[in-house]
Amino acid sequence: METPTVLDALRLVVALIGAAVVVELVARRIRLPFTIGLVVAGLVVARLAAGAAIPITPDLVLSVLLPGLIFEAALRTEFEELRPSILGVVLLAVPGVLILAWLVAAVLSATTGIPFGAAFLVGAMVAATDPAAVIATFKRIRAPRRLATIVEAESLLNDGTGIVLFSVALAILTGVPSTGAGVDIVGGGALAFLVSVAGSAVLGGAAGLLASRLVAVTSDHLVELAASVVLAYGSFLLAAWLGWSGIIATVTAGVTLGSYGRTHGLSPRALETIDTVWEFIAFLLSALIFLALGLAISLELVAGAVVPIAWAVAAVLLGRALIVYGLVGGGAQLMSRVAPGRFRRAVIPTSWLHVLFWGGLRGAVSVGLALSLPPDLPDRELLQGITFGVVLFTLFVQGSTADLVVRRLIPDRGSGDTPGGGPTGEPGRGPDGEPASEPERSTAPEQAPPLR
């Protein structure tokens, strides 16, 4: 017989899923992005039920909801689709995260007097992107497949690097005094950061290969589906047990199974079952994670940190611009000139860079990391308030206008756009920056990447 605790948890889950269904129906009618509607619903419920205990913990967000959601997206990301854009994705997900964290820290430290170590912690918390509203728009307008892959792959990888960077920065901040110039954080944690990222990636890839080989010995689609669930959370748990990044391990495991396993292990029936079931799982996890955001964010903490939030938002936008236009756009142009044959497709159209800039939203990872700050950390509430404020700004300002930005810059390929009229405005090139003579590249996928 179930205990009251189990029944309470069951009631909470059913209530949250029911709320997600209602919000989706209402949001569609009033043309509000689904994810923003969920956050608003969470904020309203948190205010109305201020006296009730609604347990939204960092473990729930980072260890239960996020791995499954990320695995589903990684499972649909085939390496061959990612290959032409791998340079830009890596630049966004590794040096881009480091640069943004440092810039946010430098601005906050210089303008508000927050110690550099604590300010760097804020930078690490807001460094990872969560472009759910942009991906949802891509699904509606049939955006170019390559652009959707870039946006989705960036959010997959920088979730992991952002969490690793946060863990290293927090360990140094609470265990080693900061010099005030960031020397301890950058120098002392660099090796741990690289080991964690590289080790997690290798571990996840190996787990994905092993799972692909194991499912090849059976044709039972239910067993193969069960193996994918074990892979998703098993790779996460093993990497976390080793002290590495469970998120990065889950990402590489999902990409490996989605690329290698689809052709060397999974049966046709299993492919259909896995895609369908994981799509449903992703919908539930996505709904729960954005409701959890609204429930977890404290508006009181946000109201008490308005000025630091404004500086942090300015630093995030400035950093995003430098990374997207300078590091990614400029880097791809440089590499294409150095080795035009190898990096020709690495060049990203200018209009796509605009979408990447405005699509740099923050969400579940940032809030989960803020909730995980130690209770005795100095200025904990201030750091949480700044992080919550940045998340709300990106969700409500950038998220609510993402539809308009994407539609203006990326023509709906279902509306009869000609192959030669890409978003760059360059004659003779298709919407993904490739020659228009390859008509298959202007064909949208049957299903865009899932909601994140």
C-alpha angles and dihedrals in degrees: 000000000000119000121233089254092059092046091049091052090048092050090050093051093047091047092050093048091047090050090050091054092050092046092050092053093047094043091052091053095050093038094242118149108260094232093052090048090054092051091049090050090051092050091049093048091048090054095045093045096041092139096047123090109241104174109216105165130177089243090057092052101037102032106030111026103028102051094055093046092049093045092054092052092045091049089061094046108092116199094229089060090047096046098084091052101035093109094056093043093052091048091052095044103044117020089023092059092047094048094048093048092050094046093050089049093049094049095045093045093049097044105034105027094240109152112261093242093055091042090051088054089058089048091053091049094053097038097090118080128222106189097181096141091050093049090048089053091049089057092054099046100035095240121198110290095229093054092049089049092052093050094045095044092049092054091047095052101037092052086066097042091046092053092047091049091049092050093050093045092048092049091051094043094052096038108031125039113245119239092220091242097073094249094129093048097046098036103033095044101039096090093045090049094051094044092050094048095044095041093049092049093051092045093051093046092050091048090050092051092048092049090049091053094046096051089051089073093062136051095196104118092201092056090048090050090050089050090055091054091049089049093050097052099023093060089047094050095045094051091046090050089054090051094251133115113292091190094057090047090051091049095052091042090053095046091048094050091043093051108029099023094054091063103027108036122005119088119231092251091048091052091055093045095046093048093049098044095043091048088057092045090050092052092053094044092046092051093047094046095054093044087051089053091057092045094048101045114094112214089195091062090047092051090052094055104044097131097047089045091055091052092046092050090050090050092048092051093045092047092047090052093050092048098045100040100028108030101030103026096037094039093052092049091050094048092047090056094045093048107010095172094054102035102032092113092046090079110104119209115249094241089056090053088056090054091048090051096050093038093064095112124163124221145129099011093050093049093044092052092047091053090051095060111123113262091234095051111124113251090007094152092048092051090048092048092052091049093047090049093052090049093050092048094051093044098046101032103031096026095051092050097040091094092056094044095048094045092050095047102034115047115224103254090208091064097073102266112171119245093242098054104077125169091264091066089229114141117240096021128104129227093274094053094258126122112283090230087083100072094177090070091065093056112106119226118257089244127022122219114294126265114279 
